[in-house]
Amino acid sequence: MWRTRAAAACVICRSLANSSYGIKRKSPLQNLHLVSRSIHHPYYPSSKFQRPPLRISIQQFSSLNRLPLHRTKLLNVKHGYQSHRNFWLARLASRLLKVRYLILGSAVGGGYTAKKTYEQWKDMMPDLEEYKWIVPDFIWELDELVDFEKLLKALPDADDLAKLLPDFDKIGESLASLKGFLSPGYNLVSEVIGASDLLLLLGSPGETAFRATDQGYDNDKQFKKVSDKEKIDQLQEELLRTQLKYQRMLERLEKENKELRKLVLQRDDKGIHQRKLKKSLIDMYSEVLDILSDYDASYNTQDHLPRVVVVGDQSAGKTSVLEMIAQARIFPRGSGEMMTRSPVKVTLSEGPHHVALFKDSSREFDLTKEEDLAALRNEIEIRMRNSVKEGCTVSTETISLSVKGPGLQRMVLVDLPGVISTVTSGMAPDTKETIFSISKAYMQNPNAIILCIQDGSVDAERSIVTDLVSQMDPQGKRTIFVLTKVDLAEKNVASPNRIQQIIEGKLFPMKALGYFAVVTGKGNSSESIESIKEYEEEFFQNSKLLKTSMLKAHQVTTKNLSLAVSDCFWKMVRESVEQQADAFKATRFNLETEWKNNYPRLRELDRNELFEKAKNEILDEVISLTQVTPKHWEEMLEKTLWERVSTHVIENIYLPAAQTANSGTFNTTVDIKLKQWTDKQLPNKAVEVAWETLQEEFSRFMTEKKGKEHDDIFDKLKQAVKEETIKRHKWNERAEDSLRVIQHNALEDRSISDKQQWDAAIHFMEETLQSRLKDTESVIEDMVGPNWKKRWLYWVGRTKEQNIRNETKNELEKLIKCNEDHPAYLANDEVTTVRKNLEARGVAVDPCLIKDTWHQIYRRYFLKSALNHCNLCRRGFYYYQRHFVDSELECNDIVLFWRIQRMLAITANTLRQQLTNTEVRRLEKNVKEVLEDFAEDNEKKVMLLTGKRVQLAEDLKKVREIQEKLEAFIEALHQEK
């Protein structure tokens, strides 16, 4: 086969060589092209035959000098070759094949250059992976959240869609009118592409391509002069109408999707799926922020978790923007006055029903009902006023509110008080500085999204908040600028370009991630959210700002704003939450190490746990009151009651009755005075004594140390509980009435049944009189000074007054010795006699001094006489029992003291029964109420349970709780992603 093909090629070569095309020459086979030689080599002679040398006679020529071609003669050779062959065609083919190599080399070089240029362009392009956050999260989750089969079934038919589609014939005519405008650009592109190909393949300088570019540019300028502006405007309007049609369709589909999601969530609430719903992601994150708001950062634990901070000048429309995002009029409103007086944290989340509730309350406000909306606004206003301290205008205390509803974007926003420039009357002097400090404290968080609200209806030069935002975020990496009241701005601003400069970020000295223009109503507080949305859509549909491309479609409406803010919020959360979790993990390690080093043998009890422990101890101590023996109660009550009433009994009953002449008068006086005392003073005094005794025992149990188990950290709390309980506890009012009857009956009894009671009464009387005598002796000693023994032993002397009283005392003692039955009162003539006797000895005495001295001298004399009478009455029980009348043994005073003693015993027994049966239980109930009130009052607990140990345990618990919730949130976040 190969030989056959080679022979055919050889024939072809012979024919080419013998043909006459104006070129005749002789050439050996060796001068043929390499291909021809390869074809003819089978017909070469074998290597054993030697070829004779060839004689070549060829005239060389060049293609450049255009010389004519001459014939070449080939010598006769053997082996069957022809003597004359012309190969001009092969030589021409070889010349052309050289052009092939040039083209191939240019293609390879051009390909390499194009590849290198492409790689350079690829490196210059930004990494679009970083901008995935621009696409909302629900786009990536559509396949999970939306049932597309149901949506396809719900979509209209092709005929219905055809009616909604724009008129393509009109659009075709409009596009045809633009054909002349597009043709120069098309020609320009074609010429540039052609010139580029030519330069790549042939390496030409490209002068023609540049001339074509210049020509296209001239045609473009000429077209702009003759373009029809009206047709372009009509086309723009048609496109806007088409866009609005599709936007309405999209809104209708979103509404249907919202209703479907609402039905799904409602079915989950009713438990149809019989599964426990997990807490939503935004609710988990909001819980972390609530814990952080209550956390006392004594160990410099800073909160850098993201949240959307809403700042703006007063009356700039902050509250209106928040209400549009929350889709409900939830905040109190006022015209020109400060309404936001404390930070309000609003957590937005998706739910089947549009409701709102506070963190510390279980009541849900239905935001679809005007009554609940009014109640919610009123509740927020009340909480704001209660959080403001006296003498202040704004408060730093955060009010936490959660709003759920279908279609709400998940995020956490904090509405701050509006920034003011002037403090008006009625405000605290530091209101301006306080608002600035609150705003800076929230904006200093490096992960906080700053939503800067600017009123578009006022001059930009009057803005205060923009300077504050530029200081907190100079690069604008976490700021979103919102221009409100754009409808008023378009009417009032003379130059619309000023609004465009604001939205493009060229007017204010601040930078931002995005700029938005919104309309939040017509200024009427009774407008609904739906009406405001319709007004906003209608305004931007007809606004020249959007038609003239001063504003872009994605920069308007609060809906686009809420989507952008939510995306930025979650992007910041995903970027920073793990770093914050690591920070709290490190803080937890530091706190645990500090606890182990300082309190190695104590459990880590926080303030609430310590309060529960103290509560149990206090209740145990109250119960211990019921374990007090009746004997102990009665002894304490009897002793304390006698200490209170002894003075009255001696001074007002016994001594006046003892001055009477006979026993009948004595008994009558005693009965009258005892009756008066029982009716007016004694029951009340007994109840007071019982209450004081109960307080004393209660205090003893509360303050008594329990040895090594005693923890002094509870002392302040126990003291506060004791004081508050005592303040609240009141003795039963009916106790006095029943006690009065019992005491009256006890004092009416005069019959002493046995000798033991008689002796007990004598002993009681002696103790009482000796105590009074001792007190009287002490008073006399203070009056007259020390006696001779003390003066000699202790080297003390008497004063002048004491010497005078001593002389008076001696004179009065002489008077008593002369008349032992002297009455208790000194007559005037006796006073004069004593004074003259003293003056005779050179002692000048005032009559009042004589009477005062006489009172104490006679009192001492009487008490000594009464004690002597007690000794005599020890044997008088026999006479008393048989009613003998003996003037020397009239022991009526013994009977009086027996009646008093018996009354004290019966009163103590009655009070003890009231204590153990009623008052101790009522006291225990009051203690429980006080503890419950303290448990609900966090400020009270913080004030009463203080110390480094408590604070350290409290911080440790908070940090652990925050870390655990953050880890759970991060895990849920990864699962959702």
DRENKOL-936255 format. One record per residue (C-alpha): residue in three letters; x negated, y negated, z. Coordinates in pm, whole numbers, plus 50000, padded with zeros to 5 digits. Example, Ala and Ser with C-alpha at 12.3 -4.5 7.8 and 13.67 -1.06 7.14 Angstrom:
2
Ala487705045050780
Ser486335010650714
***
This chain:
977
Met500005000050000
Trp497274976250098
Arg495324983949781
Thr498384977649567
Arg498974943249726
Ala495264934549689
Ala495304944049320
Ala498344922449258
Ala496664893249430
Cys493604898549214
Val495694896848897
Ile497254864649020
Cys493844849749085
Arg492674859148733
Ser495684843248579
Leu495134811448777
Ala491544810448678
Asn492214815648306
Ser495074790748288
Ser494214757148142
Tyr495364727148354
Gly492724703448226
Ile490024717748452
Lys487514742448320
Arg484574755848510
Lys482784787548593
Ser482504798948950
Pro481444830949107
Leu483704849649342
Gln481734837649641
Asn482884801649575
Leu486554810949602
His488554802249909
Leu488144824750208
Val491624839050156
Ser490864848549797
Arg487634865249905
Ser489454885650162
Ile491894897149897
His489214907149642
His486774924149876
Pro487974959749800
Tyr486744954649442
Tyr483284943449543
Pro480504967349453
Ser479164988949729
Ser476274977949938
Lys473865001349760
Phe474144981649436
Gln472324949249424
Arg474034919949255
Pro471924900149016
Pro471324864349108
Leu473904840348971
Arg473134810548772
Ile475414782248852
Ser475734751348647
Ile478274728548823
Gln478594691048818
Gln479574679449166
Phe482284652649209
Ser484044633249483
Ser487654624549521
Leu486714589349628
Asn484804577849318
Arg487554590549083
Leu485064607148851
Pro486424630148576
Leu486214666748628
His483814686448399
Arg483764721848301
Thr481504746148478
Lys479964774948298
Leu479664808348472
Leu476924831848352
Asn477824865648226
Val477924891048501
Lys478544927248512
His481054948548704
Gly484014936848493
Tyr484394900448594
Gln485274874048335
Ser482604850148245
His484704817648269
Arg487224810148563
Asn488864776548656
Phe489744772949043
Trp490854736549052
Leu494214745649215
Ala492514763749503
Arg490254734149564
Leu493284711049571
Ala495004734449818
Ser491954733550044
Arg492074695550043
Leu495724695850141
Leu495134721350417
Lys492814696250584
Val495804672550622
Arg497614700850805
Tyr494924701751071
Leu495144664151114
Ile498904665951168
Leu498574695351408
Gly495954677051617
Ser498084645551630
Ala501084665951747
Val499084682652023
Gly497634649452143
Gly500994632352126
Gly502634660552322
Tyr500034658152596
Thr500434620252615
Ala504244623752632
Lys503984649652906
Lys501654627353109
Thr503954597053065
Tyr506964618153173
Glu505184629253489
Gln504264593253570
Trp507884582653528
Lys509004612053740
Asp506654601554022
Met507944565954002
Met511574576854043
Pro512834576154411
Asp513714607754599
Leu517484609354574
Glu517654635854849
Glu517454607655104
Tyr520624592154965
Lys522834622655004
Trp524494605255301
Ile526114580855057
Val528444608754951
Pro531024613555233
Asp530914645655431
Phe534384656155328
Ile533184659054963
Trp530864687455060
Glu533614703255270
Leu536434700855018
Asp536304737754937
Glu536734746055307
Leu539254719555406
Val541464717955096
Asp543454746154942
Phe542924738154574
Glu545434764354460
Lys548204745954646
Leu546954712954508
Leu546994726554152
Lys550554738054203
Ala551444703954347
Leu549904684954054
Pro552314671453788
Asp552744687653448
Ala550824677353137
Asp553764656453016
Asp553854636853340
Leu550134631353327
Ala550384619752966
Lys552784592553076
Leu550304580853339
Leu547344580053100
Pro546374546652943
Asp547164537652582
Phe544094550852403
Asp545134534452077
Lys544804500152233
Ile541534509852391
Gly540364522552048
Glu541264489451890
Ser539404470952163
Leu536404493352117
Ala536554488051742
Ser536454450651801
Leu533254456151991
Lys531704476151709
Gly530024445551567
Phe528664437851911
Leu527284472951959
Ser525874477151606
Pro522824454151651
Gly521904472451968
Tyr522344505851793
Asn520204494651501
Leu517614481651741
Val517444514751926
Ser517244534051597
Glu514404512651471
Val512504515651795
Ile512934553551793
Gly511804555351428
Ala508764533851495
Ser507854554951795
Asp508024587251589
Leu505944571651315
Leu503314559951559
Leu503204594051723
Leu502764613451397
Leu500674589951185
Gly498964568251449
Ser500044535551279
Pro499754502551476
Gly503534498851490
Glu503744463951345
Thr506854473251154
Ala508594485451472
Phe507944453251654
Arg509204433351360
Ala512384454251371
Thr512754447351744
Asp512474410051692
Gln515024411751416
Gly517484431051642
Tyr517034405351919
Asp517844377251677
Asn520964395851563
Asp521974401051930
Lys521714363852005
Gln523684355651699
Phe526424379751803
Lys526734364552149
Lys527494331251994
Val530314344851782
Ser531774370452033
Asp535494369552109
Lys535854363052483
Glu539564369152492
Lys539264404752363
Ile536654412652627
Asp538914398852899
Gln541804419952770
Leu539604450652773
Gln538494443753131
Glu542084439553245
Glu543074471953072
Leu540224490153244
Leu541204475753582
Arg544794486853533
Thr543614521453439
Gln541394522853743
Leu544284512253968
Lys546514539453819
Tyr543984566253898
Gln543374551154237
Arg547074553654318
Met547044589754205
Leu544064596454429
Glu545774579554721
Arg548874600654664
Leu546784632254662
Glu544954621154975
Lys548284614655144
Glu549494649355054
Asn546224663955179
Lys546634644755502
Glu550124658755548
Leu548854693955484
Arg546054689655735
Lys548564675755983
Leu550744706655942
Val547724729255990
Leu546694711156307
Gln550244712356438
Arg550364749756382
Asp547084752956572
Asp548544732856859
Lys551544755756880
Gly549264785956904
Ile550524803356591
His547024815856513
Gln546584828056870
Arg543084813856893
Lys541484788557117
Leu540624756556934
Lys537124743656974
Lys536574708557089
Ser536014685056797
Leu532534672956720
Ile533274636456787
Asp534974644757119
Met531874663557231
Tyr529724633857139
Ser532074609657312
Glu531864630057634
Val528094626057629
Leu528474588257597
Asp531014587557882
Ile528604606058109
Leu525844582158015
Ser528034552158095
Asp528444565458452
Tyr524784575058483
Asp522704553558716
Ala519374551258534
Ser517164546958839
Tyr514384566458670
Asn514244545258352
Thr516164570358144
Gln517244549557845
Asp520294557357636
His519364556157268
Leu522244576557130
Pro523954561356826
Arg527224542556844
Val528784515356628
Val528464481856806
Val530984456056682
Val529724420356733
Gly530894387056603
Asp531824351756690
Gln534984345956888
Ser538124348056670
Ala536084361256375
Gly538414391156336
Lys536534418656523
Thr539654432556683
Ser541564431856353
Val538824451356175
Leu538854477456453
Glu542634480256434
Met542474485656058
Ile539894513056106
Ala541994528756386
Gln545194522956181
Ala547104509156482
Arg547594475656658
Ile546144487356989
Phe544384456457127
Pro545904426357304
Arg545924395657086
Gly545764358457140
Ser545264327856926
Gly542034309556998
Glu541494324057345
Met539144350957468
Met540964384257476
Thr538094409457485
Arg536664404557835
Ser534794437457867
Pro533284463257629
Val535854487757493
Lys534554521157363
Val536914535757103
Thr536424571756993
Leu538124578956661
Ser538864615056571
Glu541224634556349
Gly544354650156494
Pro547894660156401
His549524631156587
His548584594556601
Val548034590356975
Ala545704572157217
Leu544644580257572
Phe542174567457829
Lys539284587657963
Asp540554587058323
Ser544244592258244
Ser546344620458104
Arg549054598457957
Glu549264598257577
Phe550464567157395
Asp552344574757072
Leu550964548956827
Thr553914553656593
Lys556264538456853
Glu556284501356922
Glu557134506757290
Asp554014527857345
Leu551894503157149
Ala553064474657373
Ala552394495757683
Leu548914504357556
Arg548064467957489
Asn549324458557834
Glu547294486357997
Ile544094475257819
Glu544674439457928
Ile545254450258291
Arg542104471458291
Met540074442558151
Arg541324418858419
Asn540694444158696
Ser537144450258574
Val536274413258587
Lys534864403958926
Glu535924373059114
Gly534204341958984
Cys533384357758644
Thr534964356458300
Val533614388258139
Ser532644422258275
Thr529964447758188
Glu532214477058283
Thr533144498157978
Ile536724508557909
Ser536824542257731
Leu539694548357488
Ser540234577757252
Val542364574556937
Lys543394605056735
Gly545344606356414
Pro545504621556065
Gly542974607155824
Leu540914587956079
Gln537154586556021
Arg535214602256306
Met533014577356487
Val532434559256818
Leu532834521456819
Val532204496457098
Asp534074463457078
Leu532114436157258
Pro533314401857376
Gly533074375357107
Val529984353057105
Ile530774317157204
Ser528824284757167
Thr530524264257439
Val531794272457788
Thr535244257257827
Ser537184248958141
Gly538374278958335
Met535334299658240
Ala532454308758467
Pro529334287658402
Asp527294318058301
Thr529864332158057
Lys527834324157745
Glu524644339657884
Thr526534370258009
Ile528054376757665
Phe524624373057502
Ser523064397257752
Ile525854423057699
Ser525494420657321
Lys521704423457334
Ala521874453157571
Tyr523984472657319
Met522134460957007
Gln518684468257152
Asn519454505057114
Pro517294514056810
Asn519864539556693
Ala522954517556724
Ile524814507656407
Ile525484470156423
Leu528774460156261
Cys528364422556218
Ile531714405056169
Gln531644370556008
Asp534654348055950
Gly534754339255580
Ser537154310255629
Val534644288755824
Asp531374273355718
Ala528464297455720
Glu526364271955908
Arg528634275956213
Ser527764312656253
Ile526104322556582
Val526134360156563
Thr524034362356245
Asp521014347456421
Leu521494371456712
Val521744401556478
Ser518674390756281
Gln516704389756606
Met517804424856708
Asp517474440556360
Pro515194418756146
Gln514794444955871
Gly518514452155850
Lys518004489855860
Arg521044495856084
Thr523284465656019
Ile526484464455814
Phe527804429755735
Val531574424055710
Leu533094392055575
Thr536664387955703
Lys539504365255591
Val538334365655229
Asp541794354555115
Leu541434322155309
Ala537834318755193
Glu538834321054827
Lys541404293454876
Asn539314270155090
Val535774274654958
Ala535034250354675
Ser532404272554513
Pro533204309854483
Asn529524316054420
Arg529014309654790
Ile531024341054871
Gln528934360254620
Gln525764347854788
Ile527054359955125
Ile527934394554993
Glu524584397154815
Gly522764388255138
Lys521224356155007
Leu522934330355228
Phe522474342055588
Pro519004346955740
Met519624383855798
Lys519374416955616
Ala521854445455611
Leu522384480355475
Gly525624470155311
Tyr527934440555266
Phe531744443055266
Ala534624418955216
Val537954426755384
Val541354411255448
Thr542954419955782
Gly546324402655754
Lys547984369055714
Gly547474358056074
Asn550794371856202
Ser550344394556507
Ser553614412756433
Glu552424426356098
Ser552154463856062
Ile549074481855942
Glu550854493655626
Ser551874458455529
Ile548334446055585
Lys546964473855363
Glu549414464855086
Tyr548524428255115
Glu544804435955105
Glu545184458154796
Glu547334432554619
Phe544914404354698
Phe541844422154563
Gln543794434154258
Asn544534398254160
Ser541384382154302
Lys539074363854066
Leu536164374854282
Leu536664410754165
Lys537624402353808
Thr534534380753755
Ser532324407953910
Met531314385754201
Leu532424414454423
Lys532064451054337
Ala534884475854388
His533024495954652
Gln532414464454862
Val536064456154931
Thr538904469555152
Thr538674482655506
Lys539044518255377
Asn535694516555197
Leu534264499455504
Ser535394527255738
Leu533964553855508
Ala530624536055489
Val530444530055865
Ser531324566355938
Asp528664578955697
Cys526014556155847
Phe527034566456197
Trp526744603656129
Lys523524598955937
Met522044581256238
Val523404608056470
Arg521814636056270
Glu518484617856256
Ser518204608656624
Val520254632456840
Glu517604659656858
Gln514964634256957
Gln517234621457233
Ala517874657057351
Asp514114662157380
Ala513814629757579
Phe516434641457829
Lys514724675157848
Ala511484658057950
Thr513344636758203
Arg514944667758352
Phe511544684058393
Asn510184653358574
Leu513154651858811
Glu513024688958889
Thr509304686258966
Glu509914656759197
Trp512644675959382
Lys510464706859429
Asn507664685759571
Asn509794665059811
Tyr512624688459913
Pro511424724259861
Arg513854739960115
Leu517024721260021
Arg519554728359755
Glu520094702859481
Leu523424688459591
Asp524664657759411
Arg526854631059565
Asn530124649559501
Glu528774682159639
Leu527384664559945
Phe530724647759997
Glu532494681359987
Lys530024695160239
Ala530514665160469
Lys534284668060425
Asn534234703960546
Glu532084694760846
Ile534404666160942
Leu537494688060915
Asp535814714661128
Glu535054688561392
Val538654676461389
Ile539844712061435
Ser537434714561729
Leu539614689361912
Thr542284716261948
Gln539734738362124
Val539274713762412
Thr540604729262735
Pro543734714162898
Lys541794709363222
His539194688263046
Trp541884667162879
Glu543754661463206
Glu540654653163404
Met539564627463149
Leu543024612463120
Glu543564610363496
Lys540174595263562
Thr540424569763282
Leu543994560163373
Trp543104554163738
Glu540144532763636
Arg542524511463437
Val545314508163697
Ser543384509564028
Thr542824472264041
His546504465463990
Val547494491364253
Ile545104477864519
Glu545454440964454
Asn549104438364359
Ile550774466964541
Tyr548784480564834
Leu547214448964982
Pro550414427764969
Ala552444456265120
Ala549824462765390
Gln550224427065518
Thr553814433665623
Ala554794436865988
Asn556484471165990
Ser556794503065786
Gly560224494865649
Thr559044463065490
Phe555954481365362
Asn558004507965185
Thr560444482765044
Thr557634461664900
Val555934492264756
Asp559124505164591
Ile559914471864431
Lys556434466664297
Leu556154502464171
Lys559474499263987
Gln558374467163818
Trp555034482163727
Thr556624513463578
Asp559124494663371
Lys556684469663215
Gln553074480663216
Leu552404516163322
Pro553694536163017
Asn551974513362768
Lys548754514562967
Ala548974552662982
Val549394555562604
Glu546434532262549
Val544344553962779
Ala545394585562597
Trp544554570262255
Glu541184558262378
Thr540474592562525
Leu541324608862192
Gln539054584062013
Glu536264591162255
Glu536474628662205
Phe536814624761829
Ser533764602261819
Arg531824626362034
Phe532484654961797
Met531724633461493
Thr528434619161618
Glu527164648261819
Lys524024663061665
Lys524064700061591
Gly520374706361651
Lys518204715561355
Glu521244719761130
His522164683161170
Asp521844663260847
Asp521604625960910
Ile522604618860551
Phe526244622960659
Asp526104599260958
Lys527224568460769
Leu530064587360601
Lys531264602160930
Gln531194568161095
Ala533244553160812
Val535764581860826
Lys536084577961203
Glu536654540461184
Glu539164543060900
Thr541054571261072
Ile541264552261399
Lys542504521861211
Arg545244541461042
His546354563061334
Lys549234550761547
Trp550624567861859
Asn554174580161846
Glu556434551261953
Arg558874574062136
Ala556144586462366
Glu556354555562588
Asp560084559862654
Ser559804595862761
Leu556684588162960
Arg558414559763147
Val561114582763274
Ile558584608763387
Gln556434583063568
His559424567063740
Asn560624600663871
Ala557134609463994
Leu556784576964188
Glu560234580964346
Asp559184613164518
Arg557824607864874
Ser557854643265012
Ile554434658565065
Ser555014695865080
Asp551804708865246
Lys548724698965439
Gln546504703665136
Gln548274676564942
Trp548094654265252
Asp544364658765281
Ala543944653264909
Ala545824620364937
Ile543644609465231
His540514618465034
Phe541794599364730
Met542564568964946
Glu539164569965115
Glu537314571764783
Thr539304542764649
Leu538814521164961
Gln535114529164987
Ser534644519464624
Arg536404486364690
Leu534444480965012
Lys531174486764829
Asp532164461364565
Thr533114436364838
Glu529804441265021
Ser527954434464697
Val529924402264642
Ile529214390164998
Glu525524398064957
Asp525394377164642
Met527124348864831
Val524934348065144
Gly521694361164996
Pro519424389465116
Asn519354399665481
Trp516234397265700
Lys515054432165608
Lys515004425265234
Arg513454391365291
Trp510544406965477
Leu510124437565252
Tyr510594421464910
Trp509414385764995
Val512604368964876
Gly514444339765033
Arg517864323465034
Thr518944293264838
Lys520474262665002
Glu523974273164895
Gln523384308165026
Asn522314293865363
Ile525504273665379
Arg527634303965294
Asn525744324965548
Glu526524299665822
Thr530154299065710
Lys530294337165714
Asn528974338666070
Glu531544313366185
Leu534404332166018
Glu533324365466167
Lys533584349766510
Leu537134339566423
Ile538094375266328
Lys536524389666642
Cys538634366466848
Asn541834378266674
Glu541674412966516
Asp545294410366406
His544614378566214
Pro546674375565895
Ala545104375665550
Tyr545454338265501
Leu543504311265690
Ala545534282465831
Asn544534246265764
Asp543764238866129
Glu541504269266131
Val539714256565826
Thr539194222965996
Thr537914239466311
Val535384259966115
Arg534244229665917
Lys533744208566230
Asn531834236366402
Leu529514238566103
Glu529064201266086
Ala528164201266455
Arg525244224066359
Gly524334201066073
Val525924221365791
Ala528204202065557
Val530834225865412
Asp533624221165162
Pro537044235365261
Cys537274254864931
Leu533984271965009
Ile535354281965351
Lys538484297265192
Asp536474316364930
Thr534184330265194
Trp537154339265416
His538754359565132
Gln535744382465103
Ile535154384665480
Tyr538734393565553
Arg538844418265260
Arg535834436565402
Tyr537414436665746
Phe540714450165610
Leu539074477865406
Lys537084489465706
Ser540234489665917
Ala542064509565646
Leu539254535265636
Asn539474539066013
His543214543565977
Cys542604571465723
Asn540574590565977
Leu543364587066228
Cys545934599565974
Arg544084632065912
Arg546044646666202
Gly549254628366119
Phe550704654065877
Tyr552444671866169
Tyr554194639366271
Tyr555054631265910
Gln556524665465843
Arg558754663366154
His559574626766104
Phe558154615666440
Val558004578566492
Asp554704567966644
Ser553454532966595
Glu549854543666609
Leu550284569466332
Glu552324551866068
Cys550744567365755
Asn552854550265490
Asp549714540665299
Ile548774577465276
Val552174584965126
Leu551684556264877
Phe548374569964755
Trp549884604864734
Arg552644591164514
Ile550054573564295
Gln547924604764277
Arg550874626764183
Met551994601863919
Leu548504602263768
Ala548484640463752
Ile551924642663595
Thr551094614763345
Ala547824631863248
Asn549634664763193
Thr552274648162977
Leu549694629362769
Arg547674661062726
Gln550704678762584
Gln551314650162343
Leu547674650862239
Thr547364687762171
Asn550824692962023
Thr551264661661812
Glu548524635761801
Val545574658361719
Arg547454672361420
Arg548444637761306
Leu544844627061346
Glu543704656461133
Lys546204646560866
Asn544934610760869
Val541364623360837
Lys542314643460530
Glu544014613260376
Val540954591760440
Leu538674618060287
Glu540914620559981
Asp540864582959939
Phe537084582559973
Ala536794610859720
Glu538664590259460
Asp536654558859534
Asn533274563659369
Glu531984530259494
Lys532784541159850
Lys530924573759805
Val527924556159655
Met527874531859948
Leu528244558560218
Leu526074586260071
Thr522834568559997
Gly519154576560004
Lys516434588559771
Arg517484624759807
Val521074617659706
Gln520014595959413
Leu517504621759291
Ala520064649959306
Glu522644628159133
Asp520274619358850
Leu519194655458814
Lys522784667158779
Lys523624640058526
Val520534647058315
Arg521274684458314
Glu524864678358213
Ile523824654357937
Gln521194678357806
Glu523594707857802
Lys526294688157624
Leu523774674357375
Glu522524709357298
Ala526084721557248
Phe526764691557026
Ile523614697856819
Glu524564734256773
Ala528044724556659
Leu526534698256431
His524304724056263
Gln527234747656222
Glu529324720556059
Lys526434710655832
***
